[in-house]
Amino acid sequence: MAIALYMDVHIPQAISDQLRRCGVDVLTAIDDETNQLSDDRLLERATQLNRVLFTQDIRFRALAESWQREGKPFAGLIFGHHLSGTIGQFVRDLELIAQASGPEEWRNVVEYIPFKW
């Protein structure tokens, strides 16, 4: 079963657009009109929608890691620092993740991309 992605407000639109062209279920914070929410509220929103959140914000990653330590449930978080990869690398890795894993595999997980091929 594929996962659905939720894009933080800072994610380049090109990543979301290319993923959608690949058939990945993507919802952005802007499309969801939640782009003004705090990070913790946005992570809660993604969890309510059962969507794994993708962010390039290091503070957001730290928040999710804190939730892991506290045992606070969330739907999963993928972190990709904007300087660590190209748009193409992020699209390739997110497409692979979305199509090859299920929501249950992502509960309370924080993953870093891009993968090193």
C-alpha positions in Angstrom: 0.0 0.0 0.0 1.4 3.4 -0.9 1.7 6.3 1.5 0.3 9.8 1.1 2.6 12.8 1.6 2.1 16.1 3.3 4.4 18.9 2.2 5.6 21.5 4.7 5.1 25.1 3.5 8.8 25.5 2.6 9.0 22.7 0.1 9.6 23.9 -3.5 6.4 23.6 -5.6 8.5 21.8 -8.2 8.9 18.8 -5.9 5.2 18.5 -5.3 4.3 19.0 -9.0 6.8 16.3 -10.2 5.6 13.8 -7.5 2.0 14.3 -8.6 3.0 13.7 -12.2 4.5 10.4 -11.0 1.1 9.4 -9.4 2.1 10.2 -5.8 -0.7 11.4 -3.5 0.6 14.8 -2.3 -1.1 17.5 -0.2 0.7 20.7 0.5 0.2 22.9 3.6 -0.7 25.7 1.2 -3.4 23.6 -0.6 -4.7 22.6 2.9 -4.7 26.2 4.0 -2.6 25.3 7.1 0.6 27.2 6.1 0.2 29.5 9.1 0.1 26.7 11.7 3.0 26.1 14.1 5.2 23.0 13.4 3.5 21.0 16.2 0.0 21.7 14.9 1.1 20.9 11.3 2.6 17.6 12.4 -0.7 16.9 14.2 -2.6 17.8 11.0 -0.6 15.5 8.9 -1.2 12.7 11.4 -4.9 13.4 11.4 -4.9 12.9 7.7 -2.6 9.8 7.9 0.0 11.5 5.7 3.8 11.3 6.2 5.2 14.9 6.4 8.1 16.0 4.3 10.1 19.0 5.5 13.4 20.7 4.9 13.2 22.6 8.2 15.7 21.3 10.8 13.6 22.6 13.7 10.7 20.5 12.4 13.0 17.4 12.3 14.0 18.2 15.9 10.3 18.4 16.9 9.5 15.0 15.4 12.6 13.5 17.1 11.4 14.9 20.4 8.0 13.4 19.9 9.7 10.0 19.3 11.5 10.2 22.6 8.3 11.3 24.4 6.2 8.5 22.8 3.9 11.0 21.2 2.4 9.4 18.1 2.7 10.9 14.6 2.3 9.6 11.1 6.0 9.9 10.2 8.4 12.5 9.0 10.9 12.7 6.1 13.6 15.3 6.4 15.8 16.4 3.5 18.0 19.4 4.1 17.7 21.7 1.1 21.5 21.8 0.6 21.9 18.0 0.7 20.2 17.1 -2.6 18.7 18.4 -5.8 15.0 18.6 -6.6 15.4 15.5 -8.8 17.0 13.5 -6.0 14.2 14.5 -3.5 11.6 13.6 -6.1 13.2 10.2 -6.8 13.6 9.3 -3.2 10.1 10.5 -2.2 8.5 8.6 -5.1 10.3 5.4 -4.1 9.2 5.8 -0.4 5.6 6.7 -1.4 5.2 3.7 -3.7 7.2 1.1 -1.8 6.0 1.5 1.8 2.8 1.6 3.8 1.5 4.0 6.4 2.0 1.5 9.2 5.8 1.4 8.5 6.0 5.1 9.0 4.3 5.6 12.4 6.7 7.5 14.7 9.6 7.3 12.2 11.9 10.1 11.2 13.9 9.4 8.0 16.6 11.4 6.2 16.9 11.8 2.5 18.4 11.9 -0.1 19.5 8.4 -0.1 23.0 7.8 -1.3 22.8 5.7 -4.4 
